[in-house]
Amino acid sequence: MMKAVLIVLDGLGDRRCRALNGLTPLQAASPSFFDRLAAEGETGIVDVVSPGVPNGSDTGHLALLGYDPHKYYTGRGPFEALGAGLHLDKKDVALRCNFGTVDSGSVLVDRRAGRISSEEAGKLAESVGAMEVEGVKVLFKHTVEHRGVLLLRGDGLSHRVSNVDPHSTGTVVAMPKPLDGSREARFTAEVLTRYLTEARRILETHPVNLRRVEQGLPPANFILTRGAGVKPDLPSFESKYGMRGSVVAGGALYKGVCKAAGLDVALVEGATGTVNTNLDGKAAAVLEHLKRHDFVLLHIKATDTLSHDKKPAEKVMMIKKVSDVLKKMLEELPDGIHLAVTGDHTTPSELGEHRGDPVPLLVWGPQVRGDMVNSFNEVSCSRGGLGRIRGVDVMPILANYAGALELFGE
C-alpha cells in the first residue's frame, strides 16, 4: 500500500472577481506547483455536500473524509470541542462560539470583535471560563482569535436549542430558544441564557475591553453561540480505508472532525489557523507524520479567512505562498506518494459568504491515469477526467490510487 496526503485549502473555490479583471483568485494566481500537479495528474470538480448547497467547513470535512454529513453530522460544537482538547461525554452539549460586539440595545455590531487577538481573547476567556447554572457545569475554552468552545455538562440537557449568532450585523441578538417542545430543550435554553447574560456582565467591565474601547476598538462583550450538538458516532477512518491517519491543522474544528474519525492530531508550533500560520512548520509536520502514518490531511485556513474579509488580491498572494511552500514539501515526500488537492467549500471573495458552487480537485501520483487539463482552477478542472463528483467520493478515489481499498464483491 502506498501513502496519501489530502490537502484542503479552506474556502478555495471562488467566482470571477471584478478586482481581478474577471478571473477567480486561482486563475489570477496561476500557482506553478498546483498547475504542475494538475498537468501530471487527474482533475475534476466537487459538489462537497450537494450541488448548489452551501456548506460549512464541518460538513465539508466530514464529506471529504468519506462520511455522509446527512447521516453523521450532529452539530459543529462537538467537533470544535474535541479539537480544543476537551473530553466529551455522551450527555454533554457543545457549542461553537465567537466573541462578538453588541451595542447597548443588543444589536450586533461585529461578529468577530474586530478579529480580537488570541492574547486578549484568552484573558477574557479566563474570566468566564467556568460557571455552574442550575446544577449544570458550563465551561468556556478559547481556541484562536475570536473563537471558542462552550461545553454544558449535567443531567437533563438537549442540543435542540437555537443559534444566538445571527450571522449578520445590524440585527438584535436573540437569546437561545428551544427547537422542540421537550423539557430538556427548554431547560438547556434557560441555562444557556443565564450563562450568556452573566458572561456579558463580566465582559462589559473587563480591563481588556475597557482598554479596547479607549483605543477605539470594538469590545468583545458578548459570546455568540451556534452549532449546538452532541458527540458524533463515526466509524473509524482506519476501519473504512485500512489506513492509519493523521491531521495537520491549526483550527480546532478541523482537528476535531479528524479526531472524531480516529485520526491522530499533529501539534505544530505556530499553527494558528489564521493568515499568519506557520506554513513551513505544517509542511514539516506532514513529512514527519508520514513516517508513522499511511495518510495525512493537511488543512490551510487562510484562503477562507481572506475570502470572508473580501480580500481577493490577498487571497491570490496566499495561494501563491501555499504553492511555493508545498512545492518544497513535494521534493521531500516519500516515493510512491499520492496527493489530492481541493477545497471544503466555495467562498466568493467579493461576497464574503459560503456558496454552493463546486470546488476544483486534482489527484496526483504514480498510479494516476491523467487527463488533458494543464492548470488548477475552477474552470479548467471542470473539463477533467474525474468529472463532477461528490465530496464523499474524494477519499475513496485517493485511497484507490494508494491501493488501500479491498475488492468489493468476488
N, C-alpha and C positions, 0 to 999 in steps of 0.2 A: 504494500500500500504506500502511495506517495502522500506527501503532506500538502496542506492547503491553507491559504490565507484569504479571508474575506475583508476587503477594505470598504468601509462605509463612510462616505462624505455626507454628513448630515445636511439635509436641505439642498442637495446638489442640483436637483432639477430646477429649471428656470424657464422664463419666457423671453421673447425678444424685448430688449431694453432700448428705449429712446436714447438714453445716455451712452449707449454702446453702439450707436448707429444701426440699430435694428438687429443686433446679434445677441445671443444669450451669453452669459458670462463664460461658459465653457467654450463657446465658439470664439469669443474675443480672446480668451487666454491661450487657446491652441496649445495646451500643455504637451511638451515634447514626449515626456515619459508615457503619459496615458495614450497619446496618439500612436506611439510605437507599439504599445501593448495591443491596441485595437487593430493595427495593421497586421500584427503577427498572430492575433487570436481570433476570437469569435464574439460577435456583438448582438445586441438586441435592446428592447425597451421593456420596462417592467411596470405593470399596474400593481403597486405594492400591496394594497388590500383588495380593491376592486376598481374597475375602470371608472374614472370620473369621481371617485370618492376621496375627499381629502382625509388624510390620516395623520395621527400623531406619531412621534418617534417611538412611543411604547408599542403600539400595534404594528408599526413598521418593522421594528427589530424582531418582534415575535414572528412576523411573517417571513422575514429574510432568513431566520434560523429554521424555518420549516414548520412553525406552529401556527395553525389557523387561528387568527385572533378572534373570530366569531365563536370559536369553541373554548379557547383558553384564556381570554382576556378577562381579568377580574378588577380592573381599575389600575390607574397609573401609580397611585400611592404605594402599594406594596413593593413595586419594583424600585421606587426611589428609596424606600426604607431599607430594603435588602442591600442596595448599592451603597447606602450610607453606613453599612456595617451593623444595622440593628437586627436583632433576632426577632422573628415573627412567630407568634403562636397562632393556632387556627382561629381563635376567637378575636384576635386583635384587628382593629380597623386602622389603616394607614392612609394618609392623605399627602399629596404633594402641596407645597406651599411656596408662595413668593412673599417677600417683604414688599409692600406697596405703600403708596402715599394717598391718603384721603384728606379732604378738607373738613372744615367744621360741620358741614352738612352731610358728611359721609359719602360725598361724591368722589369717585376715583380719579385722581389726577395723574398718577404714574404707576403702571403695573409692576415696575421694577425698581422703584425708588431711586431713579436716576442711575440705574446699574451700580448700586452701592458696592463698595469694595468688600472683599471677603473678610478683611480685618475688622471693619466696622460692623458688618453683619454678624460676625462671630461674637462680638461683645454684646450686641443686642440680644442674640440668641441665649446667652447665658442668663439674662435677666428674666426670660420667660420659658426657660428650658424644662422646668418640672413643676407641675401643679397636681392637686387632687380635687376633682369635682364630682360630687355625689358618689363617692366611692370609686370613681374611675381615675386611674393614673393617666395623666396627659404629659407626654414627652415631646419636646420640640428639639430637633437637631439641625443645625445649619450645615449646608453642603458647600456650595460655591456661589460667590457673589450674593445675589438677592434670593437665592433658592434655599429651600429647607424641606424638612420632612416632619410631619406631625403623627404621633402614634397614640391611639387610645387603647388602654388595656383595662379590662374589667368585665363584669357579667352584664348580660342584657343589652349588648351593643349590636348595631347593624351598620353596614356600609351604604345603606339606601338613604343617603342624605344629599341634598343639592350642593352644587358648587357655590362658593362665595365669590370667587374670581369671575367677574362678568366678561372678561377678555376684551373689554373696550373702555377707554377713558370717557369721562363726562357722564357716567352712569352711577346712580346711587348704589352702593354696595349693600346687598341684602344678606341678612344672616341666614344660616343654613335652615332648610326646611326638610321634613320627612318626605321621601318619594313614594312611600306606600302608607297604608293605614296601620301598620304594626306598632305595638307598644315600643319595641326595640328601636325602630327608626325615630319615633318621637323623642324617646329618651336620649338617643345619640345626638339629635339636633339640639336639644336643650343643653346637654353637656358641652358641646362644641361652641354654642352661642355664649355660654358663661365664660368659657376659657378665652375666646376671642375678645370679649368685652374687657376682661381683666387685663389681657395682654396689651390691648390698645391703651389702657390707662397707664400701664407701666412704660410703654414705649414713648408715649407723648412727652414724658418728662425725663427721659434717659439722657445723660450727658452727651452721648454720641449724636442724638437727634437735635438737641439744643444747639450744639456746635454746627451741625449741618444747616440749620435754619439761619444762624448768624452769617454763614458763608453763602447764603442764597441758594443752597442745595435742597432738594426735596427730602423731607424726613421719612424714614422708614417706620411709619407709625401704625401700620395695620398688617395683619397676616392674612393673606388671601389664600384660601384653601380650595382644592379641587381634586378630582380623581380618587375619591374615597373607594377603598377596595379591601379585599381580604387576600391572604396568601394564596397564590395560584398553585395548582397541582399539575405540573408538567412532567411528561415522561422525559427521562434524561437524554441529553444530546448524544451521549455515548451509546445508549441503547438504540437510538434512531439511526445512527450513522456508523457505529463502530469506531468512532474517532474520539480520542481524549482531547478536549478543547480548553482554550483559554481566551480571555478578552483583555485587550489593552485599550483603556478609555480613561477620560478624565471625569466625566459626569456620572453622578450616582445612578441615574436611570439606566444607562447602558450596562453598567456593571451589574445592576440589579436584575435586568432581564436575563443576562447570561448566567448569573449566579443561580437564578431560579431554574435554569435548564441544566445546572450541574457543571458549568464551566468554571475553571479557576480564574481568579482575578489578579492581574498583574498590578504591582504597586510601582508607580513611576514618579519620581520626584519632579515636581513642576508640571505634572499633567493636570491642568486646571479645568479643562472643559471650556476654555474661553479662547479668544484670539491670541492670547499670549502664552498658549500652552507650549510645553517642551516637546516639539515635534521630533527632534533628534533623539531624545530620550525614549519616546514612544516607539520609534523605529528600532532602536537598540533592544527594547523590551520584546518586540516581535521576534527578533533573531534569537534572543536568549530563550524565550518560551518555546520556540520551535525545536530546541534541543530535547525537550521533555514532553512535548505535545504534538499531536498529529494535525491540529487545526488551531488557528488564531484568528480572532475577529479584531481588526483594528478600526476604532471609531475616531473620527475627527469632527468636532463640533463647529469650528469657526465659520465654515461656509454657511451654516444655517444662521448663526448669530448675525453675520453681516447682511444676510437676506432680510431678517426681521428688522434690522436697523436701516433698511433701504439704502444700502451702500453697494451698488453693483460694481463700481470700479474697484473698490476694496475687495470684493468677492473675487474678481478676476485675479488680483495680486495674490490672494490667499491660495487660489487654485494653482497658480504657478509655483508658489512656495512649497505647497504639498507635493507637487510633481517633482521638484528638484530633490526634496528630501527622500522621497520614495525611490527615485532613480538610484540614489546611493545605496539604499537598502537592498535593492534588487541584486546589486553586484555581490552582496554577501549572503544571499539566500542559498540554502542547500540545493543541490541538483535535484531535478525532478519535481520541483515545487509547482503548484498550480495556484493562480491568483484569480480572484474576481473583484471587480471594482464597480460600485454602484452607489445610489443614494437611498435614503429611507423614505423620502417624500420630496415633492416639489415645493419650494418656497420662492415664488417670484420676487426678485429683489427690488422691484419698483412698486410692489404691492405690500410686501412685508407680512404676508399671511400664507399658511399652508393651502395648497390647492391639489386637486386630484389628477393632475397631469402625470403621465408615466415618466419614469426616470431612466436614464441610459444605463446600460450594463455592458461590461466586457469580461470575458473569461480568457485567460492566457495560460499556457503551459505546454509541455512536450507532447501531450496526448490530444490537444485541442485541434479540431478539424479545420477551423479557419473560415473566412468568408472574404468578400470583396471590399469591406469597409476599411478605410485608412485613417479615420480620425474619430475621436471620442467626444461626442456631444449628442444632444437630444435629437437632432435631425438626422445626422449620419447613422446613428445606431438603429434608427427605425428601419433601415434597409438591411440590417444584419441577419446572419444565418440563424440566430436564436429566435427571431421573430418577436412577437409581443406575448409576454408570459406573465404569470402571476408571481407575487413575491414569494409565496411558499414553494415555488419551483426552483428558486435560485440555488438553495443549498443542495438539493438532490442533484442538480446539474454539476455543481462543483465537486460534490462527493463522488459522482460517477466518474468524472475525469481522473480523480485521485485514486480510483479503484477501490473505494471504501464500501460500496453497496453490494449486498448479497443478491443473487438471482431471485427474481420474483416468478414463481412457478417452477416447472421441471425442465 
